[in-house]
Amino acid sequence: MASKRGVSGNAAELLLQKWLESCGYLVHRAARAGFVRLSNGVCLSKSYDVFGCLDFLALPRVDAPDAGGVWAIQVTTQKGRSPRRKKILEHLAYWPSAWRISIVSQETIPNPANLAKRLYFWRVEDLDTDMGMWGKPTAIPFTLPKGPTRARTRKNATGAVPASGQSATGPLGVGEQA
């Protein structure tokens, strides 16, 4: 069972963007609209999703051996998966069948070899656009960069690099069932 200690919101999006770029993708991220101040004084970051339901559009390198089509991604938390699934399915008639549509969350589990450390992975659910159904989740491991950085001390918001053995051309079809 995954821990809820994974980063969320903007930090998770930054991690995923850096990881996708390290895998050779050209990434377009949903536009940031700035901050919204609530009545209780709390400020929240707001973004305008691509097509109203996606955080990223990622294009693989054309010369990559595993180059697929466009990868459209919504980043969410473990609890936010259900409403995001519904929101994406509302637009089902518009998704090209060649696109990979995914819901992704960053999650962690204790490292069995060293309980003081954690293992990081992306939990990915892909939409079968022909059937209009979500597939089984896939866990794609990744590692955070070594060495202390200012961004890393703030919710590990640096980039991520593929775990050893991970394809440098992208995680299409790689991983274990969660």
Buried (B, 14 or more C-beta within 10 A) or exposed (E): EBEEEBBBBBBBBBBBBBBBBBBBBEBBBBEEEEEEEEEEEEEEEEBEEBEEBBBBBBBBBEEBEBBBEBBBBBBBBBEBBEEBBEBBBEEEEEBEEEBBBBBBBBBBBEEEEEEEEBBBBBBBBBBEBEEEEBEEBBBBBBBBBEEEEEBBEEBBBBBBBBBEEBBEBBBBEBBEEB
